[in-house]
Amino acid sequence: MTEEPKGFEEPEVPSEATGQPDGEGAKDTGPAGEAGTDAKGGAGQTGAAKELTAVRAQLDQVRTALNERTADLQRLQAEYQNYRRRVERDRVAVKEIAIANLLTELLPVLDDIGRAREHGELVGGFKSVAESLETVAAKLGLQQFGKEGEPFDPLVHEALMHSYSPDVTQTTCVQILQPGYRIGERNLRPARVAVAEPQPGTQAKEDADDQASDEDNGGPDQG
């Protein structure tokens, strides 16, 4: 019988011949390896710091933009509030002017009603209509002024007649020819009146009488 040739077997090589220790491959644990590890760690920290700085810069920009937009919004809101107040004032002013113009046109009618009342002609249906008209005018804010005996005021009175009277000590409205009308602080028409002034020399005579009375009583400081 013929022997079969044995397979080629690799010789075992000692681990010392390969320059590597038994088991796992040799690791570089010397000073050069530690320096490389430190360099990689420092580079990572530097990159993280740069990223943090960039994020902070972006955050500052966002805050600045937000503050600017907030200031713009507050300014627009203030302008809008001023606009609303101005529109409201204009609306009220226009309304007052319109009512004043309407009531001014009605003053002659109210004068006729007043004269009819003085002459006793305000009766029947005409009386009801007249009173309704006066009520509506009062609701709209119309006020009548001017009374006999009140001091004359050129701001609210118009003197159509003038006389002298010993019964007054200052210029006084002694007769109301046409009443005045106002709405709020606006005068629609002054009261047309007859005025009377003190008699010329009346005041001087009164002063002389007072002086004589003081002398008879022993002067102003003696009883």
C-alpha positions, 0 to 999 in steps of 0.5 A: 500500500502507498502512504498518502502524503501528509499536508503541509503544516505551518510552523508555529512562530513564537510571539516574541518574533512578531514583536506583538504580545500574546492576545490582542494587538499592541496598543500605543500607550506611550507619551506620543499616544497621550499627546495625540489624545490631548490634542483631539480633546482640545480641538473638540473643546475649541469647536464647542466654544466657537459654536456656543459663541456663535449661538450667543451672537445669534441670540443677541441678534434675535433679542435686538430684532425683537426689541425693535419690533416691540418698540415699533408695535408700541409706537403703532399702538400709541398712534392708533390710540391717538387716532381714535381719540382724534376721530372721537373728538371730531365726531363729537364736534361735528355732532355738536355743530350739526345740532347747533345749526339745527337749533339755530334755525328753530330759534325764530319758531321758538320766538313765535311760540313765546310771543303766542304764550305771552298773548294767550294764543297758545291753545289747543293743538298748537299748544301741544305741538309747541310744547313738544317742540320745546321738549325736543329742543331741551333734550338736544341741549338747548338752554334759554337765558336772560332774566330781568334784573340781572346785571348786564353782561356784554358777553351774553347780552345785546343791549337794544334799548338804553335808559337811566333809572334811580332804582339801579346801582349798576347797568341792569337788564330791565326788560328781556326783548328776546331771550338768549339761547345756548347749547353747552358752552356755545352761545347760539344767540345773545339775550336782547335786552333793554338796559338801565344805568344809574342816574348821572350824579346819583352815585356822587350824591350818595357818596356825599350823603354818606360823608355827611352822615359820618361827620354827624356821627363824629367820624367813621371811627366813632359811634 
